[in-house]
Amino acid sequence: MFERFTRTARDEIRYEFTVVDPKIYARPWRAEMAFHPAKGPQFEFACHEGNYSMRGILGGAWAVEAGSNAAPR
């Protein structure tokens, strides 16, 4: 795969890529898209292994809040 980022204007970056994989595709193929600055604040979007244990983490807190020594839900 080949990638290229090109600044085409003060507020634009063009992203181009070409996929070359003769085992999968009969011929190379390419695509491109323009990136523009986002309006407003940026927030990270990411997965985290803690997401899998969130029910247990919150369950313990719920039990404490309820004043119970019972097992978490």
PDB file of N, CA, C and O in Angstrom, chain B, residues numbered from 101:
ATOM      1  N   MET B 101       0.851  -1.168   0.000  1.00  0.00           N
ATOM      2  CA  MET B 101       0.000   0.000   0.000  1.00  0.00           C
ATOM      3  C   MET B 101       0.899   1.233   0.000  1.00  0.00           C
ATOM      4  O   MET B 101       1.915   1.288   0.692  1.00  0.00           O
ATOM      5  N   PHE B 102       0.504   2.193  -0.776  1.00  0.00           N
ATOM      6  CA  PHE B 102       1.232   3.458  -0.855  1.00  0.00           C
ATOM      7  C   PHE B 102       0.308   4.561  -0.350  1.00  0.00           C
ATOM      8  O   PHE B 102      -0.882   4.568  -0.667  1.00  0.00           O
ATOM      9  N   GLU B 103       0.847   5.492   0.433  1.00  0.00           N
ATOM     10  CA  GLU B 103       0.059   6.600   0.956  1.00  0.00           C
ATOM     11  C   GLU B 103       0.773   7.913   0.678  1.00  0.00           C
ATOM     12  O   GLU B 103       2.001   7.979   0.629  1.00  0.00           O
ATOM     13  N   ARG B 104      -0.035   8.961   0.497  1.00  0.00           N
ATOM     14  CA  ARG B 104       0.542  10.290   0.284  1.00  0.00           C
ATOM     15  C   ARG B 104      -0.393  11.328   0.899  1.00  0.00           C
ATOM     16  O   ARG B 104      -1.606  11.299   0.689  1.00  0.00           O
ATOM     17  N   PHE B 105       0.201  12.246   1.663  1.00  0.00           N
ATOM     18  CA  PHE B 105      -0.523  13.383   2.214  1.00  0.00           C
ATOM     19  C   PHE B 105       0.023  14.628   1.529  1.00  0.00           C
ATOM     20  O   PHE B 105       1.235  14.838   1.500  1.00  0.00           O
ATOM     21  N   THR B 106      -0.861  15.454   0.977  1.00  0.00           N
ATOM     22  CA  THR B 106      -0.440  16.665   0.276  1.00  0.00           C
ATOM     23  C   THR B 106      -1.268  17.839   0.765  1.00  0.00           C
ATOM     24  O   THR B 106      -2.498  17.800   0.721  1.00  0.00           O
ATOM     25  N   ARG B 107      -0.590  18.891   1.235  1.00  0.00           N
ATOM     26  CA  ARG B 107      -1.329  20.101   1.596  1.00  0.00           C
ATOM     27  C   ARG B 107      -1.706  20.810   0.311  1.00  0.00           C
ATOM     28  O   ARG B 107      -0.841  21.231  -0.458  1.00  0.00           O
ATOM     29  N   THR B 108      -2.999  20.938   0.085  1.00  0.00           N
ATOM     30  CA  THR B 108      -3.476  21.558  -1.155  1.00  0.00           C
ATOM     31  C   THR B 108      -3.985  22.975  -0.926  1.00  0.00           C
ATOM     32  O   THR B 108      -4.177  23.727  -1.882  1.00  0.00           O
ATOM     33  N   ALA B 109      -4.204  23.344   0.328  1.00  0.00           N
ATOM     34  CA  ALA B 109      -4.623  24.698   0.694  1.00  0.00           C
ATOM     35  C   ALA B 109      -4.313  24.881   2.172  1.00  0.00           C
ATOM     36  O   ALA B 109      -3.930  23.931   2.854  1.00  0.00           O
ATOM     37  N   ARG B 110      -4.479  26.104   2.664  1.00  0.00           N
ATOM     38  CA  ARG B 110      -4.183  26.370   4.069  1.00  0.00           C
ATOM     39  C   ARG B 110      -5.034  25.498   4.985  1.00  0.00           C
ATOM     40  O   ARG B 110      -4.588  25.100   6.061  1.00  0.00           O
ATOM     41  N   ASP B 111      -6.259  25.204   4.559  1.00  0.00           N
ATOM     42  CA  ASP B 111      -7.180  24.447   5.400  1.00  0.00           C
ATOM     43  C   ASP B 111      -7.578  23.100   4.771  1.00  0.00           C
ATOM     44  O   ASP B 111      -8.673  22.594   5.018  1.00  0.00           O
ATOM     45  N   GLU B 112      -6.691  22.534   3.967  1.00  0.00           N
ATOM     46  CA  GLU B 112      -7.023  21.259   3.332  1.00  0.00           C
ATOM     47  C   GLU B 112      -5.775  20.401   3.134  1.00  0.00           C
ATOM     48  O   GLU B 112      -4.722  20.887   2.722  1.00  0.00           O
ATOM     49  N   ILE B 113      -5.922  19.117   3.438  1.00  0.00           N
ATOM     50  CA  ILE B 113      -4.886  18.124   3.158  1.00  0.00           C
ATOM     51  C   ILE B 113      -5.537  17.010   2.357  1.00  0.00           C
ATOM     52  O   ILE B 113      -6.580  16.485   2.747  1.00  0.00           O
ATOM     53  N   ARG B 114      -4.929  16.655   1.254  1.00  0.00           N
ATOM     54  CA  ARG B 114      -5.443  15.547   0.434  1.00  0.00           C
ATOM     55  C   ARG B 114      -4.707  14.280   0.822  1.00  0.00           C
ATOM     56  O   ARG B 114      -3.478  14.250   0.870  1.00  0.00           O
ATOM     57  N   TYR B 115      -5.473  13.235   1.099  1.00  0.00           N
ATOM     58  CA  TYR B 115      -4.929  11.925   1.443  1.00  0.00           C
ATOM     59  C   TYR B 115      -5.214  10.996   0.276  1.00  0.00           C
ATOM     60  O   TYR B 115      -6.364  10.827  -0.129  1.00  0.00           O
ATOM     61  N   GLU B 116      -4.161  10.395  -0.262  1.00  0.00           N
ATOM     62  CA  GLU B 116      -4.295   9.451  -1.372  1.00  0.00           C
ATOM     63  C   GLU B 116      -3.658   8.128  -0.962  1.00  0.00           C
ATOM     64  O   GLU B 116      -2.649   8.107  -0.258  1.00  0.00           O
ATOM     65  N   PHE B 117      -4.250   7.040  -1.404  1.00  0.00           N
ATOM     66  CA  PHE B 117      -3.604   5.755  -1.178  1.00  0.00           C
ATOM     67  C   PHE B 117      -3.865   4.826  -2.342  1.00  0.00           C
ATOM     68  O   PHE B 117      -4.882   4.929  -3.028  1.00  0.00           O
ATOM     69  N   THR B 118      -2.934   3.920  -2.553  1.00  0.00           N
ATOM     70  CA  THR B 118      -3.032   2.901  -3.589  1.00  0.00           C
ATOM     71  C   THR B 118      -2.787   1.546  -2.940  1.00  0.00           C
ATOM     72  O   THR B 118      -1.798   1.349  -2.234  1.00  0.00           O
ATOM     73  N   VAL B 119      -3.692   0.629  -3.188  1.00  0.00           N
ATOM     74  CA  VAL B 119      -3.565  -0.721  -2.649  1.00  0.00           C
ATOM     75  C   VAL B 119      -3.060  -1.635  -3.756  1.00  0.00           C
ATOM     76  O   VAL B 119      -3.660  -1.728  -4.827  1.00  0.00           O
ATOM     77  N   VAL B 120      -1.942  -2.310  -3.478  1.00  0.00           N
ATOM     78  CA  VAL B 120      -1.346  -3.240  -4.439  1.00  0.00           C
ATOM     79  C   VAL B 120      -1.204  -4.587  -3.719  1.00  0.00           C
ATOM     80  O   VAL B 120      -0.342  -4.756  -2.857  1.00  0.00           O
ATOM     81  N   ASP B 121      -2.061  -5.531  -4.087  1.00  0.00           N
ATOM     82  CA  ASP B 121      -2.017  -6.866  -3.478  1.00  0.00           C
ATOM     83  C   ASP B 121      -2.504  -7.876  -4.513  1.00  0.00           C
ATOM     84  O   ASP B 121      -3.690  -8.204  -4.543  1.00  0.00           O
ATOM     85  N   PRO B 122      -1.608  -8.368  -5.358  1.00  0.00           N
ATOM     86  CA  PRO B 122      -2.006  -9.249  -6.452  1.00  0.00           C
ATOM     87  C   PRO B 122      -2.639 -10.565  -5.989  1.00  0.00           C
ATOM     88  O   PRO B 122      -3.324 -11.228  -6.769  1.00  0.00           O
ATOM     89  N   LYS B 123      -2.416 -10.947  -4.733  1.00  0.00           N
ATOM     90  CA  LYS B 123      -3.053 -12.164  -4.235  1.00  0.00           C
ATOM     91  C   LYS B 123      -4.550 -11.956  -3.999  1.00  0.00           C
ATOM     92  O   LYS B 123      -5.323 -12.914  -4.025  1.00  0.00           O
ATOM     93  N   ILE B 124      -4.954 -10.717  -3.770  1.00  0.00           N
ATOM     94  CA  ILE B 124      -6.349 -10.404  -3.462  1.00  0.00           C
ATOM     95  C   ILE B 124      -7.051  -9.704  -4.625  1.00  0.00           C
ATOM     96  O   ILE B 124      -8.190 -10.040  -4.951  1.00  0.00           O
ATOM     97  N   TYR B 125      -6.383  -8.735  -5.253  1.00  0.00           N
ATOM     98  CA  TYR B 125      -7.002  -7.906  -6.282  1.00  0.00           C
ATOM     99  C   TYR B 125      -6.361  -8.159  -7.643  1.00  0.00           C
ATOM    100  O   TYR B 125      -5.158  -8.397  -7.741  1.00  0.00           O
ATOM    101  N   ALA B 126      -7.177  -8.103  -8.686  1.00  0.00           N
ATOM    102  CA  ALA B 126      -6.690  -8.323 -10.048  1.00  0.00           C
ATOM    103  C   ALA B 126      -5.756  -7.202 -10.499  1.00  0.00           C
ATOM    104  O   ALA B 126      -4.852  -7.427 -11.303  1.00  0.00           O
ATOM    105  N   ARG B 127      -5.978  -5.999  -9.979  1.00  0.00           N
ATOM    106  CA  ARG B 127      -5.107  -4.868 -10.322  1.00  0.00           C
ATOM    107  C   ARG B 127      -5.103  -3.882  -9.156  1.00  0.00           C
ATOM    108  O   ARG B 127      -6.011  -3.914  -8.326  1.00  0.00           O
ATOM    109  N   PRO B 128      -4.114  -3.019  -9.078  1.00  0.00           N
ATOM    110  CA  PRO B 128      -4.080  -2.027  -7.997  1.00  0.00           C
ATOM    111  C   PRO B 128      -5.309  -1.120  -8.047  1.00  0.00           C
ATOM    112  O   PRO B 128      -5.876  -0.886  -9.114  1.00  0.00           O
ATOM    113  N   TRP B 129      -5.704  -0.622  -6.901  1.00  0.00           N
ATOM    114  CA  TRP B 129      -6.792   0.351  -6.867  1.00  0.00           C
ATOM    115  C   TRP B 129      -6.403   1.487  -5.936  1.00  0.00           C
ATOM    116  O   TRP B 129      -5.584   1.317  -5.033  1.00  0.00           O
ATOM    117  N   ARG B 130      -7.001   2.645  -6.171  1.00  0.00           N
ATOM    118  CA  ARG B 130      -6.623   3.833  -5.419  1.00  0.00           C
ATOM    119  C   ARG B 130      -7.853   4.617  -4.989  1.00  0.00           C
ATOM    120  O   ARG B 130      -8.939   4.466  -5.549  1.00  0.00           O
ATOM    121  N   ALA B 131      -7.656   5.446  -3.994  1.00  0.00           N
ATOM    122  CA  ALA B 131      -8.708   6.338  -3.511  1.00  0.00           C
ATOM    123  C   ALA B 131      -8.051   7.585  -2.953  1.00  0.00           C
ATOM    124  O   ALA B 131      -6.855   7.600  -2.660  1.00  0.00           O
ATOM    125  N   GLU B 132      -8.845   8.619  -2.813  1.00  0.00           N
ATOM    126  CA  GLU B 132      -8.352   9.854  -2.196  1.00  0.00           C
ATOM    127  C   GLU B 132      -9.501  10.556  -1.502  1.00  0.00           C
ATOM    128  O   GLU B 132     -10.671  10.379  -1.844  1.00  0.00           O
ATOM    129  N   MET B 133      -9.133  11.357  -0.521  1.00  0.00           N
ATOM    130  CA  MET B 133     -10.127  12.148   0.201  1.00  0.00           C
ATOM    131  C   MET B 133      -9.465  13.406   0.728  1.00  0.00           C
ATOM    132  O   MET B 133      -8.249  13.458   0.914  1.00  0.00           O
ATOM    133  N   ALA B 134     -10.283  14.412   0.964  1.00  0.00           N
ATOM    134  CA  ALA B 134      -9.779  15.681   1.484  1.00  0.00           C
ATOM    135  C   ALA B 134     -10.078  15.766   2.969  1.00  0.00           C
ATOM    136  O   ALA B 134     -11.178  15.430   3.405  1.00  0.00           O
ATOM    137  N   PHE B 135      -9.104  16.214   3.745  1.00  0.00           N
ATOM    138  CA  PHE B 135      -9.278  16.458   5.176  1.00  0.00           C
ATOM    139  C   PHE B 135      -9.336  17.960   5.393  1.00  0.00           C
ATOM    140  O   PHE B 135      -8.538  18.714   4.837  1.00  0.00           O
ATOM    141  N   HIS B 136     -10.288  18.382   6.208  1.00  0.00           N
ATOM    142  CA  HIS B 136     -10.450  19.792   6.556  1.00  0.00           C
ATOM    143  C   HIS B 136     -10.453  19.919   8.071  1.00  0.00           C
ATOM    144  O   HIS B 136     -10.800  18.961   8.762  1.00  0.00           O
ATOM    145  N   PRO B 137     -10.075  21.077   8.608  1.00  0.00           N
ATOM    146  CA  PRO B 137     -10.083  21.251  10.063  1.00  0.00           C
ATOM    147  C   PRO B 137     -11.496  21.042  10.630  1.00  0.00           C
ATOM    148  O   PRO B 137     -12.488  21.454  10.028  1.00  0.00           O
ATOM    149  N   ALA B 138     -11.561  20.410  11.771  1.00  0.00           N
ATOM    150  CA  ALA B 138     -12.846  20.204  12.437  1.00  0.00           C
ATOM    151  C   ALA B 138     -13.250  21.493  13.139  1.00  0.00           C
ATOM    152  O   ALA B 138     -12.406  22.260  13.600  1.00  0.00           O
ATOM    153  N   LYS B 139     -14.540  21.710  13.210  1.00  0.00           N
ATOM    154  CA  LYS B 139     -15.051  22.859  13.937  1.00  0.00           C
ATOM    155  C   LYS B 139     -15.329  22.407  15.368  1.00  0.00           C
ATOM    156  O   LYS B 139     -15.978  21.382  15.576  1.00  0.00           O
ATOM    157  N   GLY B 140     -14.853  23.144  16.336  1.00  0.00           N
ATOM    158  CA  GLY B 140     -15.092  22.793  17.727  1.00  0.00           C
ATOM    159  C   GLY B 140     -13.974  21.960  18.309  1.00  0.00           C
ATOM    160  O   GLY B 140     -12.971  21.692  17.647  1.00  0.00           O
ATOM    161  N   PRO B 141     -14.154  21.549  19.562  1.00  0.00           N
ATOM    162  CA  PRO B 141     -13.096  20.804  20.261  1.00  0.00           C
ATOM    163  C   PRO B 141     -12.944  19.387  19.729  1.00  0.00           C
ATOM    164  O   PRO B 141     -13.877  18.819  19.162  1.00  0.00           O
ATOM    165  N   GLN B 142     -11.760  18.827  19.918  1.00  0.00           N
ATOM    166  CA  GLN B 142     -11.469  17.454  19.504  1.00  0.00           C
ATOM    167  C   GLN B 142     -11.443  16.567  20.739  1.00  0.00           C
ATOM    168  O   GLN B 142     -10.884  16.942  21.770  1.00  0.00           O
ATOM    169  N   PHE B 143     -12.043  15.405  20.632  1.00  0.00           N
ATOM    170  CA  PHE B 143     -12.047  14.446  21.717  1.00  0.00           C
ATOM    171  C   PHE B 143     -11.506  13.130  21.199  1.00  0.00           C
ATOM    172  O   PHE B 143     -11.826  12.717  20.084  1.00  0.00           O
ATOM    173  N   GLU B 144     -10.690  12.471  22.002  1.00  0.00           N
ATOM    174  CA  GLU B 144     -10.139  11.185  21.612  1.00  0.00           C
ATOM    175  C   GLU B 144     -11.232  10.133  21.676  1.00  0.00           C
ATOM    176  O   GLU B 144     -12.031  10.112  22.612  1.00  0.00           O
ATOM    177  N   PHE B 145     -11.263   9.270  20.687  1.00  0.00           N
ATOM    178  CA  PHE B 145     -12.175   8.135  20.690  1.00  0.00           C
ATOM    179  C   PHE B 145     -11.304   6.897  20.637  1.00  0.00           C
ATOM    180  O   PHE B 145     -10.651   6.630  19.629  1.00  0.00           O
ATOM    181  N   ALA B 146     -11.294   6.151  21.710  1.00  0.00           N
ATOM    182  CA  ALA B 146     -10.438   4.973  21.744  1.00  0.00           C
ATOM    183  C   ALA B 146     -11.081   3.899  22.608  1.00  0.00           C
ATOM    184  O   ALA B 146     -11.803   4.195  23.560  1.00  0.00           O
ATOM    185  N   CYS B 147     -10.815   2.690  22.272  1.00  0.00           N
ATOM    186  CA  CYS B 147     -11.247   1.572  23.093  1.00  0.00           C
ATOM    187  C   CYS B 147     -10.159   1.298  24.132  1.00  0.00           C
ATOM    188  O   CYS B 147      -8.993   1.642  23.939  1.00  0.00           O
ATOM    189  N   HIS B 148     -10.552   0.696  25.196  1.00  0.00           N
ATOM    190  CA  HIS B 148      -9.601   0.395  26.250  1.00  0.00           C
ATOM    191  C   HIS B 148      -9.994  -0.926  26.874  1.00  0.00           C
ATOM    192  O   HIS B 148     -11.181  -1.221  27.013  1.00  0.00           O
ATOM    193  N   GLU B 149      -9.018  -1.717  27.246  1.00  0.00           N
ATOM    194  CA  GLU B 149      -9.325  -3.028  27.822  1.00  0.00           C
ATOM    195  C   GLU B 149     -10.161  -2.909  29.081  1.00  0.00           C
ATOM    196  O   GLU B 149     -10.839  -3.866  29.455  1.00  0.00           O
ATOM    197  N   GLY B 150     -10.134  -1.756  29.750  1.00  0.00           N
ATOM    198  CA  GLY B 150     -10.971  -1.548  30.925  1.00  0.00           C
ATOM    199  C   GLY B 150     -12.452  -1.588  30.604  1.00  0.00           C
ATOM    200  O   GLY B 150     -13.270  -1.839  31.489  1.00  0.00           O
ATOM    201  N   ASN B 151     -12.812  -1.344  29.344  1.00  0.00           N
ATOM    202  CA  ASN B 151     -14.219  -1.391  28.957  1.00  0.00           C
ATOM    203  C   ASN B 151     -14.821  -2.767  29.241  1.00  0.00           C
ATOM    204  O   ASN B 151     -16.005  -2.869  29.560  1.00  0.00           O
ATOM    205  N   TYR B 152     -14.020  -3.818  29.129  1.00  0.00           N
ATOM    206  CA  TYR B 152     -14.534  -5.162  29.341  1.00  0.00           C
ATOM    207  C   TYR B 152     -14.868  -5.417  30.802  1.00  0.00           C
ATOM    208  O   TYR B 152     -15.741  -6.230  31.104  1.00  0.00           O
ATOM    209  N   SER B 153     -14.195  -4.744  31.694  1.00  0.00           N
ATOM    210  CA  SER B 153     -14.419  -4.978  33.117  1.00  0.00           C
ATOM    211  C   SER B 153     -15.277  -3.886  33.757  1.00  0.00           C
ATOM    212  O   SER B 153     -15.421  -3.845  34.978  1.00  0.00           O
ATOM    213  N   MET B 154     -15.839  -3.013  32.944  1.00  0.00           N
ATOM    214  CA  MET B 154     -16.587  -1.878  33.470  1.00  0.00           C
ATOM    215  C   MET B 154     -17.760  -2.322  34.348  1.00  0.00           C
ATOM    216  O   MET B 154     -18.028  -1.695  35.373  1.00  0.00           O
ATOM    217  N   ARG B 155     -18.458  -3.384  33.966  1.00  0.00           N
ATOM    218  CA  ARG B 155     -19.601  -3.846  34.762  1.00  0.00           C
ATOM    219  C   ARG B 155     -19.141  -4.246  36.167  1.00  0.00           C
ATOM    220  O   ARG B 155     -19.801  -3.917  37.153  1.00  0.00           O
ATOM    221  N   GLY B 156     -18.021  -4.948  36.260  1.00  0.00           N
ATOM    222  CA  GLY B 156     -17.502  -5.329  37.571  1.00  0.00           C
ATOM    223  C   GLY B 156     -17.041  -4.127  38.379  1.00  0.00           C
ATOM    224  O   GLY B 156     -17.287  -4.056  39.583  1.00  0.00           O
ATOM    225  N   ILE B 157     -16.374  -3.183  37.727  1.00  0.00           N
ATOM    226  CA  ILE B 157     -15.893  -1.977  38.412  1.00  0.00           C
ATOM    227  C   ILE B 157     -17.076  -1.193  38.970  1.00  0.00           C
ATOM    228  O   ILE B 157     -17.076  -0.797  40.135  1.00  0.00           O
ATOM    229  N   LEU B 158     -18.089  -0.971  38.122  1.00  0.00           N
ATOM    230  CA  LEU B 158     -19.258  -0.223  38.569  1.00  0.00           C
ATOM    231  C   LEU B 158     -20.073  -1.015  39.581  1.00  0.00           C
ATOM    232  O   LEU B 158     -20.649  -0.442  40.506  1.00  0.00           O
ATOM    233  N   GLY B 159     -20.121  -2.335  39.405  1.00  0.00           N
ATOM    234  CA  GLY B 159     -20.870  -3.172  40.342  1.00  0.00           C
ATOM    235  C   GLY B 159     -20.341  -3.034  41.755  1.00  0.00           C
ATOM    236  O   GLY B 159     -21.117  -2.958  42.707  1.00  0.00           O
ATOM    237  N   GLY B 160     -19.033  -3.003  41.896  1.00  0.00           N
ATOM    238  CA  GLY B 160     -18.431  -2.809  43.221  1.00  0.00           C
ATOM    239  C   GLY B 160     -18.809  -1.459  43.804  1.00  0.00           C
ATOM    240  O   GLY B 160     -19.119  -1.362  44.992  1.00  0.00           O
ATOM    241  N   ALA B 161     -18.786  -0.430  42.994  1.00  0.00           N
ATOM    242  CA  ALA B 161     -19.152   0.913  43.453  1.00  0.00           C
ATOM    243  C   ALA B 161     -20.628   0.964  43.828  1.00  0.00           C
ATOM    244  O   ALA B 161     -20.994   1.595  44.819  1.00  0.00           O
ATOM    245  N   TRP B 162     -21.480   0.303  43.040  1.00  0.00           N
ATOM    246  CA  TRP B 162     -22.913   0.283  43.355  1.00  0.00           C
ATOM    247  C   TRP B 162     -23.160  -0.398  44.694  1.00  0.00           C
ATOM    248  O   TRP B 162     -23.998   0.052  45.475  1.00  0.00           O
ATOM    249  N   ALA B 163     -22.436  -1.477  44.960  1.00  0.00           N
ATOM    250  CA  ALA B 163     -22.598  -2.190  46.230  1.00  0.00           C
ATOM    251  C   ALA B 163     -22.162  -1.305  47.399  1.00  0.00           C
ATOM    252  O   ALA B 163     -22.822  -1.289  48.438  1.00  0.00           O
ATOM    253  N   VAL B 164     -21.072  -0.577  47.243  1.00  0.00           N
ATOM    254  CA  VAL B 164     -20.605   0.338  48.294  1.00  0.00           C
ATOM    255  C   VAL B 164     -21.636   1.423  48.531  1.00  0.00           C
ATOM    256  O   VAL B 164     -21.965   1.731  49.677  1.00  0.00           O
ATOM    257  N   GLU B 165     -22.156   2.014  47.440  1.00  0.00           N
ATOM    258  CA  GLU B 165     -23.153   3.074  47.560  1.00  0.00           C
ATOM    259  C   GLU B 165     -24.412   2.592  48.271  1.00  0.00           C
ATOM    260  O   GLU B 165     -25.032   3.328  49.038  1.00  0.00           O
ATOM    261  N   ALA B 166     -24.777   1.336  47.999  1.00  0.00           N
ATOM    262  CA  ALA B 166     -25.987   0.772  48.609  1.00  0.00           C
ATOM    263  C   ALA B 166     -25.731   0.355  50.053  1.00  0.00           C
ATOM    264  O   ALA B 166     -26.673  -0.004  50.760  1.00  0.00           O
ATOM    265  N   GLY B 167     -24.472   0.393  50.510  1.00  0.00           N
ATOM    266  CA  GLY B 167     -24.147   0.004  51.865  1.00  0.00           C
ATOM    267  C   GLY B 167     -24.273  -1.496  52.067  1.00  0.00           C
ATOM    268  O   GLY B 167     -24.556  -1.973  53.166  1.00  0.00           O
ATOM    269  N   SER B 168     -24.059  -2.222  50.994  1.00  0.00           N
ATOM    270  CA  SER B 168     -24.223  -3.676  51.033  1.00  0.00           C
ATOM    271  C   SER B 168     -22.893  -4.380  50.948  1.00  0.00           C
ATOM    272  O   SER B 168     -21.944  -3.870  50.351  1.00  0.00           O
ATOM    273  N   ASN B 169     -22.825  -5.545  51.541  1.00  0.00           N
ATOM    274  CA  ASN B 169     -21.662  -6.399  51.378  1.00  0.00           C
ATOM    275  C   ASN B 169     -21.948  -7.490  50.357  1.00  0.00           C
ATOM    276  O   ASN B 169     -21.159  -8.418  50.183  1.00  0.00           O
ATOM    277  N   ALA B 170     -23.091  -7.365  49.682  1.00  0.00           N
ATOM    278  CA  ALA B 170     -23.481  -8.368  48.687  1.00  0.00           C
ATOM    279  C   ALA B 170     -22.577  -8.299  47.475  1.00  0.00           C
ATOM    280  O   ALA B 170     -21.920  -7.288  47.230  1.00  0.00           O
ATOM    281  N   ALA B 171     -22.551  -9.379  46.725  1.00  0.00           N
ATOM    282  CA  ALA B 171     -21.765  -9.424  45.488  1.00  0.00           C
ATOM    283  C   ALA B 171     -22.305  -8.415  44.497  1.00  0.00           C
ATOM    284  O   ALA B 171     -23.506  -8.147  44.493  1.00  0.00           O
ATOM    285  N   PRO B 172     -21.464  -7.853  43.666  1.00  0.00           N
ATOM    286  CA  PRO B 172     -21.922  -6.909  42.640  1.00  0.00           C
ATOM    287  C   PRO B 172     -22.922  -7.567  41.698  1.00  0.00           C
ATOM    288  O   PRO B 172     -22.924  -8.787  41.532  1.00  0.00           O
ATOM    289  N   ARG B 173     -23.771  -6.747  41.082  1.00  0.00           N
ATOM    290  CA  ARG B 173     -24.774  -7.252  40.134  1.00  0.00           C
ATOM    291  C   ARG B 173     -24.114  -7.889  38.941  1.00  0.00           C
ATOM    292  O   ARG B 173     -24.802  -8.370  38.039  1.00  0.00           O
TER     293      ARG B 173
END
